[in-house]
């Protein structure tokens, strides 16, 4: 049995992280302690406690727990669980934990609706994706959504310590545990996986910092080019430059480059030069273009050098969004059908007259 399973918490007091959900006075904790289980949808990164909390809820409720993983389950599995609702097994109600619900198609998800509504089945579903994109509205409207956040380093430390103790290794320094915690990326399961590797390779019952670094590897790099994390990093990257915070901007650039996403970093820098710097420093666009061209020609890892120059230049430059705002307002007018039949006639004053009228109206707005 993996170490993460051996030390999986059985009570809320031992649960790691998610204080905003299960801390004293939190809404979800109140629901759990009431003994009444409602339909819920847990969303968040892997290793943040979704399955563990579902187990705790099932244990406290006295309901029969059934688990399905949507990556492997079929309609036949759903029918088998539904058939249990009219048996002695389901007399206290059935709590269905459906992991990775986003992999169920619409028909499979809808097959549960009738039994969720009449209370024969209480659903706790989980997903690592944005539920509003991947879970059908009929299910969402019947569930309360709870977001699980990456576990902080300080919260992971006790789990790492328990993992070492259970593995028979007691003499580990704080630096070893901190190294594993930092490398886990907020994922308790990854942290305990690193603990297990350290325990297997420990010499003389001791774990070195170098071993901990090797075991943790690059787990902290949560990144998915097609997922929410991709856009969150890019958004944080641009906001830092917009705020003139070159250090935070460089950190987010490093995250993009460490994940090998050079194209996204280059594209976003070009956008920032036009959108955020704009007319306040028009030459910034040409300089950033030169840095981007150099980066693409050099490739990683050397590409980081011209890109860091571009980041610092943009973060410390004056900002102006007037050009971006102007074209946005003009595009909005066109999309709303506020067009004026403009005909360009060389040598005539028609164009100047229409432009003047438009300018006056914009000022009036």
C-alpha positions as YAML, in Angstrom:
chain: A
units: angstrom
residues:
- id: 1
  name: UNK
  ca: [0.00, 0.00, 0.00]
- id: 2
  name: UNK
  ca: [1.41, 3.44, -0.90]
- id: 3
  name: UNK
  ca: [2.47, 5.60, 2.03]
- id: 4
  name: UNK
  ca: [-0.21, 8.17, 1.17]
- id: 5
  name: UNK
  ca: [-2.88, 5.49, 1.75]
- id: 6
  name: UNK
  ca: [-1.32, 4.28, 4.99]
- id: 7
  name: UNK
  ca: [-1.50, 7.69, 6.66]
- id: 8
  name: UNK
  ca: [-4.70, 8.93, 5.04]
- id: 9
  name: UNK
  ca: [-6.52, 10.96, 7.75]
- id: 10
  name: UNK
  ca: [-9.69, 9.44, 9.21]
- id: 11
  name: UNK
  ca: [-10.97, 12.58, 10.97]
- id: 12
  name: UNK
  ca: [-11.31, 16.29, 10.32]
- id: 13
  name: UNK
  ca: [-8.78, 17.04, 13.07]
- id: 14
  name: UNK
  ca: [-6.08, 15.13, 11.18]
- id: 15
  name: UNK
  ca: [-7.06, 16.49, 7.77]
- id: 16
  name: UNK
  ca: [-4.29, 18.48, 6.08]
- id: 17
  name: UNK
  ca: [-5.02, 21.90, 4.61]
- id: 18
  name: UNK
  ca: [-8.27, 23.41, 3.30]
- id: 19
  name: UNK
  ca: [-8.88, 25.47, 6.44]
- id: 20
  name: UNK
  ca: [-11.28, 27.64, 4.45]
- id: 21
  name: UNK
  ca: [-13.48, 24.54, 4.03]
- id: 22
  name: UNK
  ca: [-13.03, 22.46, 7.20]
- id: 23
  name: UNK
  ca: [-11.56, 24.91, 9.70]
- id: 24
  name: UNK
  ca: [-13.54, 25.98, 12.75]
- id: 25
  name: UNK
  ca: [-16.63, 27.91, 11.64]
- id: 26
  name: UNK
  ca: [-16.26, 26.96, 7.96]
- id: 27
  name: UNK
  ca: [-19.45, 26.14, 6.05]
- id: 28
  name: UNK
  ca: [-18.39, 22.69, 4.85]
- id: 29
  name: UNK
  ca: [-17.29, 21.66, 8.35]
- id: 30
  name: UNK
  ca: [-20.69, 22.71, 9.65]
- id: 31
  name: UNK
  ca: [-22.41, 20.58, 7.02]
- id: 32
  name: UNK
  ca: [-20.26, 17.55, 7.89]
- id: 33
  name: UNK
  ca: [-20.79, 17.90, 11.64]
- id: 34
  name: UNK
  ca: [-24.55, 18.23, 11.16]
- id: 35
  name: UNK
  ca: [-24.62, 14.61, 9.95]
- id: 36
  name: UNK
  ca: [-26.65, 15.52, 6.87]
- id: 37
  name: UNK
  ca: [-24.80, 15.07, 3.60]
- id: 38
  name: UNK
  ca: [-25.76, 17.15, 0.58]
- id: 39
  name: UNK
  ca: [-24.79, 16.78, -3.06]
- id: 40
  name: UNK
  ca: [-21.38, 18.34, -3.52]
- id: 41
  name: UNK
  ca: [-18.78, 18.88, -6.18]
- id: 42
  name: UNK
  ca: [-15.14, 19.16, -5.16]
- id: 43
  name: UNK
  ca: [-12.84, 20.89, -7.62]
- id: 44
  name: UNK
  ca: [-9.11, 21.45, -7.32]
- id: 45
  name: UNK
  ca: [-5.68, 20.11, -8.09]
- id: 46
  name: UNK
  ca: [-4.73, 16.52, -7.36]
- id: 47
  name: UNK
  ca: [-3.38, 15.70, -3.91]
- id: 48
  name: UNK
  ca: [-5.38, 18.38, -2.12]
- id: 49
  name: UNK
  ca: [-7.63, 16.03, -0.12]
- id: 50
  name: UNK
  ca: [-10.78, 15.59, -2.20]
- id: 51
  name: UNK
  ca: [-10.92, 11.79, -1.85]
- id: 52
  name: UNK
  ca: [-9.85, 11.87, 1.79]
- id: 53
  name: UNK
  ca: [-12.59, 14.31, 2.75]
- id: 54
  name: UNK
  ca: [-15.20, 12.23, 0.88]
- id: 55
  name: UNK
  ca: [-14.12, 9.20, 2.95]
- id: 56
  name: UNK
  ca: [-14.42, 11.17, 6.19]
- id: 57
  name: UNK
  ca: [-17.88, 12.41, 5.23]
- id: 58
  name: UNK
  ca: [-19.04, 8.89, 4.38]
- id: 59
  name: UNK
  ca: [-17.69, 7.52, 7.67]
- id: 60
  name: UNK
  ca: [-19.47, 10.17, 9.74]
- id: 61
  name: UNK
  ca: [-22.75, 9.86, 7.84]
- id: 62
  name: UNK
  ca: [-23.18, 6.10, 8.19]
- id: 63
  name: UNK
  ca: [-24.12, 5.88, 4.52]
- id: 64
  name: UNK
  ca: [-22.88, 3.17, 2.20]
- id: 65
  name: UNK
  ca: [-19.93, 4.49, 0.23]
- id: 66
  name: UNK
  ca: [-19.53, 3.57, -3.41]
- id: 67
  name: UNK
  ca: [-16.67, 4.84, -5.54]
- id: 68
  name: UNK
  ca: [-16.40, 5.25, -9.28]
- id: 69
  name: UNK
  ca: [-13.63, 6.73, -11.37]
- id: 70
  name: UNK
  ca: [-15.10, 8.22, -14.52]
- id: 71
  name: UNK
  ca: [-11.98, 7.40, -16.51]
- id: 72
  name: UNK
  ca: [-12.81, 3.68, -16.21]
- id: 73
  name: UNK
  ca: [-16.46, 3.41, -15.16]
- id: 74
  name: UNK
  ca: [-19.26, 2.61, -17.57]
- id: 75
  name: UNK
  ca: [-23.04, 2.96, -17.64]
- id: 76
  name: UNK
  ca: [-23.27, -0.61, -16.33]
- id: 77
  name: UNK
  ca: [-21.40, 0.45, -13.18]
- id: 78
  name: UNK
  ca: [-23.91, 3.24, -12.63]
- id: 79
  name: UNK
  ca: [-26.83, 0.84, -13.07]
- id: 80
  name: UNK
  ca: [-25.31, -1.56, -10.55]
- id: 81
  name: UNK
  ca: [-25.14, 1.20, -7.92]
- id: 82
  name: UNK
  ca: [-28.67, 2.35, -8.73]
- id: 83
  name: UNK
  ca: [-29.89, -1.26, -8.24]
- id: 84
  name: UNK
  ca: [-28.56, -1.16, -4.65]
- id: 85
  name: UNK
  ca: [-30.85, 1.70, -3.69]
- id: 86
  name: UNK
  ca: [-33.78, -0.70, -3.14]
- id: 87
  name: UNK
  ca: [-31.79, -3.23, -1.08]
- id: 88
  name: UNK
  ca: [-30.65, -3.50, 2.53]
- id: 89
  name: UNK
  ca: [-27.29, -2.09, 1.45]
- id: 90
  name: UNK
  ca: [-28.94, 1.21, 0.59]
- id: 91
  name: UNK
  ca: [-31.26, 1.48, 3.59]
- id: 92
  name: UNK
  ca: [-29.17, 4.30, 5.08]
- id: 93
  name: UNK
  ca: [-28.67, 5.86, 1.68]
- id: 94
  name: UNK
  ca: [-25.83, 5.50, -0.79]
- id: 95
  name: UNK
  ca: [-23.05, 8.03, -0.98]
- id: 96
  name: UNK
  ca: [-21.49, 7.91, -4.44]
- id: 97
  name: UNK
  ca: [-18.01, 9.37, -4.76]
- id: 98
  name: UNK
  ca: [-17.46, 9.98, -8.47]
- id: 99
  name: UNK
  ca: [-13.86, 10.91, -9.21]
- id: 100
  name: UNK
  ca: [-12.91, 12.80, -12.40]
- id: 101
  name: UNK
  ca: [-16.55, 13.41, -13.29]
- id: 102
  name: UNK
  ca: [-15.51, 15.42, -16.34]
- id: 103
  name: UNK
  ca: [-14.83, 12.15, -18.16]
- id: 104
  name: UNK
  ca: [-18.50, 11.12, -17.96]
- id: 105
  name: UNK
  ca: [-20.54, 12.13, -21.00]
- id: 106
  name: UNK
  ca: [-23.87, 13.93, -20.72]
- id: 107
  name: UNK
  ca: [-25.95, 10.74, -20.84]
- id: 108
  name: UNK
  ca: [-23.93, 9.11, -18.08]
- id: 109
  name: UNK
  ca: [-24.19, 12.17, -15.84]
- id: 110
  name: UNK
  ca: [-27.92, 12.55, -16.48]
- id: 111
  name: UNK
  ca: [-28.57, 8.90, -15.58]
- id: 112
  name: UNK
  ca: [-27.92, 9.91, -11.95]
- id: 113
  name: UNK
  ca: [-30.29, 12.88, -11.85]
- id: 114
  name: UNK
  ca: [-33.50, 11.08, -10.86]
- id: 115
  name: UNK
  ca: [-31.83, 9.27, -7.97]
- id: 116
  name: UNK
  ca: [-30.01, 12.39, -6.77]
- id: 117
  name: UNK
  ca: [-33.28, 14.31, -6.66]
- id: 118
  name: UNK
  ca: [-35.27, 11.70, -4.73]
- id: 119
  name: UNK
  ca: [-32.41, 11.20, -2.25]
- id: 120
  name: UNK
  ca: [-31.63, 7.55, -3.01]
- id: 121
  name: UNK
  ca: [-28.12, 8.60, -3.98]
- id: 122
  name: UNK
  ca: [-26.10, 11.45, -2.55]
- id: 123
  name: UNK
  ca: [-23.39, 12.53, -4.95]
- id: 124
  name: UNK
  ca: [-19.94, 13.81, -4.11]
- id: 125
  name: UNK
  ca: [-18.13, 14.37, -7.38]
- id: 126
  name: UNK
  ca: [-14.60, 15.62, -7.88]
- id: 127
  name: UNK
  ca: [-12.70, 17.10, -10.78]
- id: 128
  name: UNK
  ca: [-9.29, 18.61, -11.43]
- id: 129
  name: UNK
  ca: [-10.80, 20.80, -14.17]
- id: 130
  name: UNK
  ca: [-13.04, 23.86, -14.09]
- id: 131
  name: UNK
  ca: [-16.46, 22.33, -13.25]
- id: 132
  name: UNK
  ca: [-18.34, 25.09, -15.04]
- id: 133
  name: UNK
  ca: [-16.71, 24.01, -18.30]
- id: 134
  name: UNK
  ca: [-16.79, 20.23, -17.93]
- id: 135
  name: UNK
  ca: [-19.78, 19.33, -15.76]
- id: 136
  name: UNK
  ca: [-23.28, 19.58, -17.23]
- id: 137
  name: UNK
  ca: [-25.61, 22.24, -15.89]
- id: 138
  name: UNK
  ca: [-28.23, 19.78, -14.63]
- id: 139
  name: UNK
  ca: [-25.65, 18.24, -12.27]
- id: 140
  name: UNK
  ca: [-24.14, 21.58, -11.28]
- id: 141
  name: UNK
  ca: [-27.54, 23.01, -10.33]
- id: 142
  name: UNK
  ca: [-28.04, 20.16, -7.85]
- id: 143
  name: UNK
  ca: [-24.59, 20.35, -6.26]
- id: 144
  name: UNK
  ca: [-22.79, 22.83, -4.05]
- id: 145
  name: UNK
  ca: [-19.31, 23.52, -5.45]
- id: 146
  name: UNK
  ca: [-16.33, 23.62, -3.08]
- id: 147
  name: UNK
  ca: [-12.88, 24.64, -4.33]
- id: 148
  name: UNK
  ca: [-9.83, 22.83, -2.93]
- id: 149
  name: UNK
  ca: [-6.67, 24.94, -2.96]
- id: 150
  name: UNK
  ca: [-3.04, 23.76, -3.05]
- id: 151
  name: UNK
  ca: [-1.91, 22.91, 0.47]
- id: 152
  name: UNK
  ca: [0.59, 25.37, 1.94]
- id: 153
  name: UNK
  ca: [4.14, 24.31, 2.80]
- id: 154
  name: UNK
  ca: [3.55, 24.72, 6.53]
- id: 155
  name: UNK
  ca: [0.44, 22.53, 6.38]
- id: 156
  name: UNK
  ca: [2.28, 19.76, 4.51]
- id: 157
  name: UNK
  ca: [5.14, 19.53, 7.05]
- id: 158
  name: UNK
  ca: [3.14, 17.53, 9.67]
- id: 159
  name: UNK
  ca: [2.10, 14.99, 7.00]
- id: 160
  name: UNK
  ca: [5.74, 14.64, 5.91]
- id: 161
  name: UNK
  ca: [6.83, 14.13, 9.52]
- id: 162
  name: UNK
  ca: [4.18, 11.41, 10.04]
- id: 163
  name: UNK
  ca: [5.29, 9.77, 6.80]
- id: 164
  name: UNK
  ca: [8.92, 9.56, 7.96]
- id: 165
  name: UNK
  ca: [7.90, 8.24, 11.38]
- id: 166
  name: UNK
  ca: [5.72, 5.54, 9.84]
- id: 167
  name: UNK
  ca: [8.63, 4.60, 7.56]
- id: 168
  name: UNK
  ca: [10.87, 4.11, 10.59]
- id: 169
  name: UNK
  ca: [12.99, 7.21, 10.02]
- id: 170
  name: UNK
  ca: [12.95, 9.65, 12.90]
- id: 171
  name: UNK
  ca: [16.20, 11.55, 12.45]
- id: 172
  name: UNK
  ca: [15.37, 13.97, 9.61]
- id: 173
  name: UNK
  ca: [16.29, 17.61, 9.81]
- id: 174
  name: UNK
  ca: [13.90, 20.48, 9.18]
- id: 175
  name: UNK
  ca: [15.74, 21.27, 5.94]
- id: 176
  name: UNK
  ca: [14.89, 17.85, 4.50]
- id: 177
  name: UNK
  ca: [11.19, 18.24, 5.28]
- id: 178
  name: UNK
  ca: [11.13, 21.82, 3.97]
- id: 179
  name: UNK
  ca: [12.81, 20.71, 0.74]
- id: 180
  name: UNK
  ca: [10.14, 18.08, 0.17]
- id: 181
  name: UNK
  ca: [7.36, 20.51, 1.10]
- id: 182
  name: UNK
  ca: [8.64, 23.15, -1.32]
- id: 183
  name: UNK
  ca: [8.96, 20.59, -4.08]
- id: 184
  name: UNK
  ca: [5.44, 19.21, -3.65]
- id: 185
  name: UNK
  ca: [3.65, 22.13, -5.27]
- id: 186
  name: UNK
  ca: [0.85, 21.95, -2.71]
- id: 187
  name: UNK
  ca: [0.22, 18.25, -3.45]
- id: 188
  name: UNK
  ca: [0.26, 16.10, -0.29]
- id: 189
  name: UNK
  ca: [0.32, 12.87, -2.30]
- id: 190
  name: UNK
  ca: [3.47, 13.99, -4.15]
- id: 191
  name: UNK
  ca: [5.10, 14.99, -0.90]
- id: 192
  name: UNK
  ca: [4.45, 11.58, 0.63]
- id: 193
  name: UNK
  ca: [5.68, 9.91, -2.55]
- id: 194
  name: UNK
  ca: [8.96, 11.78, -2.10]
- id: 195
  name: UNK
  ca: [9.07, 10.70, 1.55]
- id: 196
  name: UNK
  ca: [8.66, 7.07, 0.44]
- id: 197
  name: UNK
  ca: [11.57, 7.39, -2.00]
- id: 198
  name: UNK
  ca: [13.74, 8.96, 0.69]
- id: 199
  name: UNK
  ca: [12.89, 6.16, 3.11]
- id: 200
  name: UNK
  ca: [13.80, 3.49, 0.56]
- id: 201
  name: UNK
  ca: [17.16, 5.08, -0.21]
- id: 202
  name: UNK
  ca: [18.08, 6.27, 3.30]
- id: 203
  name: UNK
  ca: [21.51, 5.25, 4.52]
- id: 204
  name: UNK
  ca: [21.95, 4.53, 8.19]
- id: 205
  name: UNK
  ca: [18.42, 5.72, 8.89]
- id: 206
  name: UNK
  ca: [19.24, 9.25, 7.76]
- id: 207
  name: UNK
  ca: [18.06, 11.25, 4.75]
- id: 208
  name: UNK
  ca: [20.29, 13.88, 3.15]
- id: 209
  name: UNK
  ca: [19.09, 17.16, 1.68]
- id: 210
  name: UNK
  ca: [20.47, 16.07, -1.71]
- id: 211
  name: UNK
  ca: [18.32, 12.93, -1.60]
- id: 212
  name: UNK
  ca: [15.27, 15.01, -0.70]
- id: 213
  name: UNK
  ca: [15.91, 17.35, -3.62]
- id: 214
  name: UNK
  ca: [16.25, 14.43, -6.02]
- id: 215
  name: UNK
  ca: [13.08, 12.79, -4.70]
- id: 216
  name: UNK
  ca: [11.05, 16.01, -4.88]
- id: 217
  name: UNK
  ca: [12.35, 16.84, -8.39]
- id: 218
  name: UNK
  ca: [10.15, 19.48, -10.07]
- id: 219
  name: UNK
  ca: [6.80, 18.60, -8.54]
- id: 220
  name: UNK
  ca: [6.21, 22.25, -7.71]
- id: 221
  name: UNK
  ca: [5.75, 23.09, -11.37]
- id: 222
  name: UNK
  ca: [2.00, 22.77, -11.72]
- id: 223
  name: UNK
  ca: [1.38, 23.65, -15.34]
- id: 224
  name: UNK
  ca: [-1.06, 22.64, -18.03]
- id: 225
  name: UNK
  ca: [-0.95, 24.49, -21.32]
- id: 226
  name: UNK
  ca: [-4.61, 23.75, -21.99]
- id: 227
  name: UNK
  ca: [-5.89, 24.30, -18.45]
- id: 228
  name: UNK
  ca: [-6.67, 27.08, -16.01]
- id: 229
  name: UNK
  ca: [-3.14, 27.13, -14.55]
- id: 230
  name: UNK
  ca: [-1.74, 28.25, -17.91]
- id: 231
  name: UNK
  ca: [-3.97, 31.32, -18.06]
- id: 232
  name: UNK
  ca: [-3.55, 32.13, -14.37]
- id: 233
  name: UNK
  ca: [0.24, 32.30, -14.74]
- id: 234
  name: UNK
  ca: [-0.02, 34.44, -17.88]
- id: 235
  name: UNK
  ca: [-2.50, 36.74, -16.15]
- id: 236
  name: UNK
  ca: [-0.24, 37.11, -13.11]
- id: 237
  name: UNK
  ca: [2.69, 37.74, -15.47]
- id: 238
  name: UNK
  ca: [0.92, 40.62, -17.21]
- id: 239
  name: UNK
  ca: [-0.51, 42.10, -14.00]
- id: 240
  name: UNK
  ca: [2.94, 42.21, -12.41]
- id: 241
  name: UNK
  ca: [4.38, 44.11, -15.38]
- id: 242
  name: UNK
  ca: [1.36, 46.41, -15.38]
- id: 243
  name: UNK
  ca: [1.97, 47.16, -11.70]
- id: 244
  name: UNK
  ca: [5.68, 47.81, -12.28]
- id: 245
  name: UNK
  ca: [6.71, 44.78, -10.20]
- id: 246
  name: UNK
  ca: [9.60, 43.39, -12.24]
- id: 247
  name: UNK
  ca: [10.57, 40.78, -9.63]
- id: 248
  name: UNK
  ca: [7.18, 39.06, -9.59]
- id: 249
  name: UNK
  ca: [7.05, 39.33, -13.38]
- id: 250
  name: UNK
  ca: [10.45, 37.61, -13.69]
- id: 251
  name: UNK
  ca: [9.26, 34.86, -11.34]
- id: 252
  name: UNK
  ca: [6.23, 34.16, -13.52]
- id: 253
  name: UNK
  ca: [8.42, 34.26, -16.63]
- id: 254
  name: UNK
  ca: [10.64, 31.66, -14.96]
- id: 255
  name: UNK
  ca: [7.60, 29.43, -14.36]
- id: 256
  name: UNK
  ca: [6.64, 29.64, -18.02]
- id: 257
  name: UNK
  ca: [10.15, 28.89, -19.22]
- id: 258
  name: UNK
  ca: [10.70, 26.08, -16.70]
- id: 259
  name: UNK
  ca: [7.62, 24.42, -18.20]
- id: 260
  name: UNK
  ca: [9.10, 24.92, -21.68]
- id: 261
  name: UNK
  ca: [6.36, 27.33, -22.77]
- id: 262
  name: UNK
  ca: [8.50, 29.80, -24.71]
- id: 263
  name: UNK
  ca: [5.81, 30.70, -27.31]
- id: 264
  name: UNK
  ca: [3.27, 31.86, -24.69]
- id: 265
  name: UNK
  ca: [5.87, 34.02, -22.94]
- id: 266
  name: UNK
  ca: [6.92, 35.67, -26.21]
- id: 267
  name: UNK
  ca: [3.37, 36.29, -27.36]
- id: 268
  name: UNK
  ca: [2.33, 37.81, -24.05]
- id: 269
  name: UNK
  ca: [5.31, 40.20, -24.00]
- id: 270
  name: UNK
  ca: [4.38, 41.49, -27.45]
- id: 271
  name: UNK
  ca: [0.80, 42.03, -26.27]
- id: 272
  name: UNK
  ca: [1.93, 43.88, -23.15]
- id: 273
  name: UNK
  ca: [4.17, 46.22, -25.16]
- id: 274
  name: UNK
  ca: [1.16, 47.35, -27.20]
- id: 275
  name: UNK
  ca: [-1.62, 47.08, -24.62]
- id: 276
  name: UNK
  ca: [-0.05, 48.36, -21.41]
- id: 277
  name: UNK
  ca: [2.93, 50.49, -22.50]
- id: 278
  name: UNK
  ca: [1.50, 51.80, -25.75]
- id: 279
  name: UNK
  ca: [1.98, 55.45, -26.57]
- id: 280
  name: UNK
  ca: [3.78, 56.20, -23.31]
- id: 281
  name: UNK
  ca: [6.89, 54.57, -24.81]
- id: 282
  name: UNK
  ca: [6.21, 53.61, -28.45]
- id: 283
  name: UNK
  ca: [9.76, 52.27, -28.98]
- id: 284
  name: UNK
  ca: [9.07, 49.54, -26.41]
- id: 285
  name: UNK
  ca: [7.25, 47.52, -29.07]
- id: 286
  name: UNK
  ca: [10.30, 47.49, -31.35]
- id: 287
  name: UNK
  ca: [12.69, 46.62, -28.53]
- id: 288
  name: UNK
  ca: [10.48, 43.79, -27.24]
- id: 289
  name: UNK
  ca: [10.10, 42.46, -30.79]
- id: 290
  name: UNK
  ca: [13.90, 42.33, -31.08]
- id: 291
  name: UNK
  ca: [14.17, 40.51, -27.74]
- id: 292
  name: UNK
  ca: [11.47, 38.02, -28.74]
- id: 293
  name: UNK
  ca: [13.13, 37.35, -32.11]
- id: 294
  name: UNK
  ca: [16.43, 36.73, -30.35]
- id: 295
  name: UNK
  ca: [14.79, 34.39, -27.84]
- id: 296
  name: UNK
  ca: [13.09, 32.34, -30.53]
- id: 297
  name: UNK
  ca: [16.33, 32.08, -32.49]
- id: 298
  name: UNK
  ca: [18.38, 31.14, -29.43]
- id: 299
  name: UNK
  ca: [15.89, 28.72, -27.91]
- id: 300
  name: UNK
  ca: [15.95, 27.59, -24.29]
- id: 301
  name: UNK
  ca: [17.77, 27.94, -21.97]
- id: 302
  name: UNK
  ca: [19.52, 31.01, -23.46]
- id: 303
  name: UNK
  ca: [16.17, 32.54, -24.49]
- id: 304
  name: UNK
  ca: [15.65, 33.55, -20.87]
- id: 305
  name: UNK
  ca: [18.26, 36.32, -21.19]
- id: 306
  name: UNK
  ca: [16.67, 38.57, -23.85]
- id: 307
  name: UNK
  ca: [13.23, 37.84, -22.42]
- id: 308
  name: UNK
  ca: [14.30, 38.97, -18.96]
- id: 309
  name: UNK
  ca: [15.54, 42.22, -20.54]
- id: 310
  name: UNK
  ca: [12.13, 42.69, -22.16]
- id: 311
  name: UNK
  ca: [10.33, 42.03, -18.87]
- id: 312
  name: UNK
  ca: [12.41, 44.53, -16.89]
- id: 313
  name: UNK
  ca: [12.06, 47.13, -19.65]
- id: 314
  name: UNK
  ca: [8.27, 46.81, -19.75]
- id: 315
  name: UNK
  ca: [7.83, 46.70, -15.97]
- id: 316
  name: UNK
  ca: [9.86, 49.87, -15.46]
- id: 317
  name: UNK
  ca: [8.41, 51.77, -18.44]
- id: 318
  name: UNK
  ca: [5.61, 54.36, -18.20]
- id: 319
  name: UNK
  ca: [2.18, 52.95, -19.00]
- id: 320
  name: UNK
  ca: [-0.55, 54.11, -21.34]
- id: 321
  name: UNK
  ca: [-3.64, 52.19, -22.43]
- id: 322
  name: UNK
  ca: [-5.16, 54.96, -24.58]
- id: 323
  name: UNK
  ca: [-4.49, 53.24, -27.93]
- id: 324
  name: UNK
  ca: [-5.98, 49.97, -26.69]
- id: 325
  name: UNK
  ca: [-9.03, 51.71, -25.23]
- id: 326
  name: UNK
  ca: [-9.57, 53.76, -28.39]
- id: 327
  name: UNK
  ca: [-9.70, 50.77, -30.75]
- id: 328
  name: UNK
  ca: [-11.84, 48.84, -28.25]
- id: 329
  name: UNK
  ca: [-14.45, 51.60, -28.23]
- id: 330
  name: UNK
  ca: [-14.37, 51.86, -32.01]
- id: 331
  name: UNK
  ca: [-14.81, 48.07, -32.34]
- id: 332
  name: UNK
  ca: [-17.70, 48.18, -29.85]
- id: 333
  name: UNK
  ca: [-19.44, 50.79, -32.00]
- id: 334
  name: UNK
  ca: [-19.03, 48.65, -35.12]
- id: 335
  name: UNK
  ca: [-20.32, 45.53, -33.33]
- id: 336
  name: UNK
  ca: [-23.37, 47.46, -32.10]
- id: 337
  name: UNK
  ca: [-24.18, 48.58, -35.63]
- id: 338
  name: UNK
  ca: [-23.28, 52.22, -35.04]
- id: 339
  name: UNK
  ca: [-21.72, 52.56, -38.46]
- id: 340
  name: UNK
  ca: [-21.56, 55.61, -40.66]
- id: 341
  name: UNK
  ca: [-21.33, 55.30, -44.41]
- id: 342
  name: UNK
  ca: [-17.85, 56.67, -44.83]
- id: 343
  name: UNK
  ca: [-16.61, 57.01, -48.41]
- id: 344
  name: UNK
  ca: [-13.03, 58.06, -48.95]
- id: 345
  name: UNK
  ca: [-12.84, 60.65, -51.72]
- id: 346
  name: UNK
  ca: [-9.44, 62.05, -52.49]
- id: 347
  name: UNK
  ca: [-9.50, 65.83, -52.22]
- id: 348
  name: UNK
  ca: [-12.90, 66.01, -50.53]
- id: 349
  name: UNK
  ca: [-13.79, 67.08, -47.01]
- id: 350
  name: UNK
  ca: [-16.28, 64.23, -46.50]
- id: 351
  name: UNK
  ca: [-13.83, 62.06, -44.52]
- id: 352
  name: UNK
  ca: [-12.74, 64.95, -42.29]
- id: 353
  name: UNK
  ca: [-16.34, 65.90, -41.59]
- id: 354
  name: UNK
  ca: [-17.37, 62.36, -40.55]
- id: 355
  name: UNK
  ca: [-14.23, 61.97, -38.44]
- id: 356
  name: UNK
  ca: [-14.96, 65.24, -36.65]
- id: 357
  name: UNK
  ca: [-18.55, 64.19, -35.94]
- id: 358
  name: UNK
  ca: [-17.38, 60.86, -34.57]
- id: 359
  name: UNK
  ca: [-14.73, 62.51, -32.42]
- id: 360
  name: UNK
  ca: [-17.29, 64.91, -30.94]
- id: 361
  name: UNK
  ca: [-19.70, 62.06, -30.17]
- id: 362
  name: UNK
  ca: [-16.98, 60.06, -28.45]
- id: 363
  name: UNK
  ca: [-16.15, 63.03, -26.26]
- id: 364
  name: UNK
  ca: [-19.85, 63.43, -25.47]
- id: 365
  name: UNK
  ca: [-20.09, 59.77, -24.44]
...
